[in-house]
């Protein structure tokens, strides 16, 4: 495997693919606050107003000319980007387009005399449901829900051995966006109740978006290339415990929502809320070097609701 271009402590010039998305923008904000030179590749969505990258490239993963990076080559490429697709068929088509785009990126990296570290940000849905024990990064992959098509697109990078790369598998990252906004904050704000999807027995490993961003930065700096890292904060809790914390914070009543109702909207959504996994890591010694901003879930959830002007 080729070595990365710079010593880890000197990695100040980075490129973020998908820097305007839910997690990508959180990571861009984290890096900007720490004085890094943040370059981003944007396709359709603009960057949030508070983010000012040092350089913005426009284009699709499928067609972007990677040689445009030669003038200011990044030391690390953080890959948050996914080609979107609607419905099961649309997501499947997008998956194969993503695989093509990722193989194309890998070919470009392999041609570089000193390629940057490639950090792929993926999810723990790829492990499948394993409710009876804690899993680590050595667990075989059995993708469920949205991870089925995502894994097809990510597989070229996951299996790559010829370029320096890391895989970051994030558990349920909560913030005022993505799943937490759609399935909890919005019903709470608009309908005055807290949804409980299914029986609530499913295990969820949670992490605040600020800590997801911080851990990606920390692990890509201090962790070895070629490794996978699970990103989570503390022991898993059951969904019914998450709902109880939200109830204590708001005083709102709980309303049960059947998985059958979710399945009528989108089978992948229903499968995600039936998904049960307790995430752990084999890198415990390394993880001790990271200090969580929101090690307490209740404090983290409260911060999200305050930042989102929740009332």
C-alpha positions in Angstrom: 0.0 0.0 0.0 1.3 3.5 -0.9 1.9 6.0 1.9 -0.2 9.1 2.3 1.4 12.4 1.2 1.9 14.1 4.6 2.6 13.3 8.2 -0.7 12.9 10.0 -0.2 15.9 12.2 0.3 18.1 9.1 -3.0 17.2 7.4 -4.4 20.6 7.1 -5.6 20.5 3.5 -8.6 18.3 3.0 -11.3 17.6 0.4 -14.8 16.7 1.5 -17.1 14.9 -1.0 -20.7 15.6 -0.1 -19.8 18.6 2.2 -23.3 20.1 2.0 -25.1 17.1 3.4 -26.3 16.3 6.9 -23.0 14.7 8.1 -20.7 16.3 5.5 -21.6 19.8 6.6 -21.2 18.9 10.3 -17.7 17.7 9.5 -16.9 20.7 7.3 -18.0 23.0 10.2 -15.8 21.0 12.6 -12.7 21.3 10.3 -13.3 25.0 9.5 -13.4 25.8 13.3 -10.0 24.1 13.6 -8.4 26.1 10.9 -8.1 23.5 8.2 -8.1 24.4 4.5 -11.4 22.9 3.5 -12.1 22.1 -0.1 -15.5 20.6 -1.1 -17.0 18.9 -4.1 -20.6 20.0 -4.6 -23.1 18.6 -7.0 -26.6 20.1 -6.5 -27.0 21.2 -2.9 -25.3 24.5 -1.8 -23.2 24.8 1.3 -24.9 26.1 4.5 -24.4 29.9 4.8 -22.1 29.7 7.8 -19.6 27.6 6.0 -17.0 29.2 3.7 -14.7 26.6 2.1 -11.3 27.7 0.8 -12.2 26.2 -2.5 -15.4 24.8 -4.1 -15.4 22.3 -7.0 -18.7 21.6 -8.8 -19.5 18.3 -10.4 -20.7 14.8 -10.1 -18.7 11.8 -8.7 -19.4 10.2 -12.0 -17.7 12.8 -14.2 -15.6 15.1 -12.0 -12.1 15.6 -13.4 -9.9 14.6 -10.4 -6.8 16.1 -12.1 -8.3 19.5 -11.0 -6.9 18.7 -7.6 -3.3 18.8 -8.7 -2.8 22.6 -8.0 -3.7 22.2 -4.3 -3.7 18.4 -3.6 -5.5 17.4 -0.5 -3.8 15.2 2.2 -7.1 13.5 3.0 -10.3 13.0 1.0 -13.4 12.5 3.2 -16.1 10.7 1.2 -19.7 11.5 2.5 -21.2 11.6 -1.0 -23.9 9.2 -2.3 -25.7 9.3 -5.6 -29.4 9.7 -4.7 -32.2 7.4 -5.8 -35.9 7.3 -4.9 -37.7 4.1 -4.1 -36.2 0.6 -4.2 -35.5 0.7 -8.0 -34.1 4.2 -7.9 -31.8 3.3 -5.0 -30.5 0.2 -6.8 -29.7 2.1 -10.0 -28.0 4.8 -7.9 -25.9 2.0 -6.2 -24.4 0.8 -9.4 -23.7 4.4 -10.5 -22.0 4.9 -7.2 -19.9 1.8 -7.6 -18.8 3.0 -11.1 -17.9 6.5 -9.6 -16.0 5.0 -6.7 -14.0 2.7 -9.0 -13.2 5.7 -11.1 -11.9 7.6 -8.0 -9.8 4.6 -6.9 -8.2 4.4 -10.4 -7.2 8.1 -10.1 -5.8 7.6 -6.6 -3.8 4.6 -7.7 -2.1 6.7 -10.4 -0.8 9.3 -7.9 2.8 8.9 -6.7 1.7 9.8 -3.1 -2.1 9.4 -3.0 -4.1 11.1 -0.2 -5.8 9.0 2.5 -9.4 8.2 1.4 -11.9 8.1 4.3 -15.2 6.5 3.4 -18.1 7.5 5.7 -20.6 4.7 5.8 -23.1 3.2 8.3 -23.7 0.4 10.7 -26.8 -0.9 8.9 -24.3 -2.8 6.9 -23.8 -5.3 9.7 -27.4 -6.3 9.8 -29.6 -6.9 13.0 -27.7 -8.6 15.8 -29.6 -7.8 19.0 -28.1 -10.4 21.3 -24.5 -9.2 21.6 -22.1 -6.3 21.0 -20.4 -6.3 17.6 -17.0 -4.9 16.6 -15.4 -4.0 13.2 -14.6 -7.7 12.6 -18.3 -8.6 12.2 -19.1 -9.9 8.7 -21.4 -7.6 6.7 -25.0 -8.5 6.1 -26.6 -5.2 4.9 -30.2 -4.4 5.6 -32.6 -1.6 4.7 -30.9 1.4 3.0 -27.5 -0.3 3.4 -28.3 -2.9 0.8 -27.9 -0.5 -2.2 -25.4 1.6 -0.3 -23.1 -1.4 0.1 -23.1 -2.1 -3.6 -21.8 1.5 -4.2 -19.3 1.4 -1.3 -17.9 -2.1 -2.0 -15.1 -1.0 -4.3 -13.6 1.2 -1.6 -14.4 -1.3 1.2 -12.4 -4.0 -0.7 -9.6 -1.7 -1.9 -6.1 -2.7 -0.9 -4.0 -0.7 -3.3 -4.6 2.8 -1.9 -4.5 4.2 1.7 -8.1 4.2 3.0 -10.2 4.0 6.1 -13.9 3.1 6.6 -15.9 5.0 9.3 -19.1 3.2 10.1 -21.4 5.7 11.9 -24.3 4.5 14.1 -27.5 6.5 14.6 -26.1 10.1 14.3 -28.6 12.5 15.8 -28.9 16.2 15.0 -31.5 18.6 13.6 -31.5 16.8 10.3 -31.9 13.4 8.6 -33.7 10.6 10.4 -34.0 12.4 13.8 -35.7 15.5 12.3 -38.1 13.5 10.1 -39.1 10.8 12.5 -38.9 12.4 15.9 -38.5 16.2 15.9 -41.1 16.9 13.2 -43.9 14.9 14.8 -43.0 16.5 18.1 -43.0 20.0 16.8 -46.0 19.7 14.5 -48.2 17.1 16.3 -47.2 17.4 19.9 -46.4 13.7 20.5 -43.3 11.4 20.5 -43.5 8.5 18.1 -42.6 5.0 19.2 -42.0 2.9 16.1 -42.9 -0.8 16.5 -42.5 -2.3 20.0 -39.4 -0.1 20.8 -37.3 -3.2 21.8 -34.7 -2.6 19.1 -31.2 -1.6 20.2 -29.8 1.7 18.9 -26.2 2.9 19.3 -26.3 6.7 19.2 -23.8 9.6 18.6 -24.3 13.3 18.3 -23.3 14.8 14.9 -20.7 16.9 16.6 -19.0 13.8 18.0 -19.4 12.0 14.8 -17.4 14.8 13.1 -14.9 14.9 15.9 -14.3 11.2 15.8 -13.8 11.1 12.1 -11.2 13.8 12.4 -9.5 12.1 15.4 -9.5 8.6 13.9 -8.3 9.7 10.5 -5.4 11.5 12.2 -4.5 8.9 14.8 -5.8 5.6 13.4 -3.9 3.5 10.9 -4.9 3.2 7.2 -6.5 0.0 6.1 -8.8 -0.1 9.1 -12.6 0.1 9.8 -13.8 2.1 12.8 -17.3 2.0 14.3 -18.5 5.4 15.5 -20.8 5.5 18.6 -21.0 7.0 22.0 -21.5 4.7 25.0 -23.6 1.6 25.4 -26.6 1.1 23.1 -30.1 1.9 24.4 -33.5 0.5 23.2 -35.7 2.8 21.2 -38.2 2.9 24.0 -35.5 4.3 26.2 -34.7 7.0 23.7 -38.5 7.9 23.6 -38.5 8.0 27.4 -35.6 10.5 27.4 -37.5 12.7 24.9 -40.6 12.5 27.0 -38.7 13.6 30.1 -37.2 16.5 28.2 -40.6 17.7 26.6 -43.4 16.2 28.7 -45.1 15.1 25.5 -47.1 11.9 25.3 -46.0 8.9 23.4 -47.8 7.7 20.3 -47.2 4.2 18.9 -46.6 3.9 15.2 -46.8 0.4 13.7 -44.0 -0.9 11.5 -46.8 -1.9 9.0 -47.7 1.8 8.6 -44.0 2.6 7.9 -43.8 -0.3 5.5 -46.7 1.3 3.5 -44.6 4.4 3.1 -41.2 2.8 2.4 -40.1 -0.8 3.2 -36.6 0.4 3.8 -37.7 2.8 6.5 -39.7 0.1 8.3 -36.7 -2.3 8.1 -34.4 0.5 9.5 -36.7 0.9 12.6 -36.8 -2.9 13.1 -33.0 -3.0 12.9 -31.4 -3.8 16.2 -27.7 -3.6 16.9 -25.3 -2.9 19.8 -22.2 -1.4 18.4 -18.7 -1.7 19.9 -15.1 -1.5 18.8 -11.9 -3.5 18.8 -10.0 -0.2 18.9 -10.7 0.6 22.6 -7.2 1.8 23.4 -7.2 4.3 20.5 -10.7 5.5 21.4 -9.6 6.5 24.9 -7.8 9.4 23.3 -11.0 11.0 22.1 -13.1 13.2 24.5 -16.8 13.2 23.7 -18.6 16.5 23.6 -22.0 14.8 24.4 -21.3 11.6 26.3 -24.7 12.0 28.0 -27.5 11.3 25.5 -30.1 13.4 27.3 -27.7 16.5 27.2 -27.0 15.8 23.5 -30.7 15.5 22.6 -31.4 18.7 24.6 -28.7 20.6 22.6 -30.3 19.5 19.3 -33.7 20.6 20.3 -32.4 24.0 21.6 -30.4 24.6 18.4 -33.4 23.8 16.3 -35.6 26.3 18.2 -37.7 23.5 19.5 -40.7 24.4 21.7 
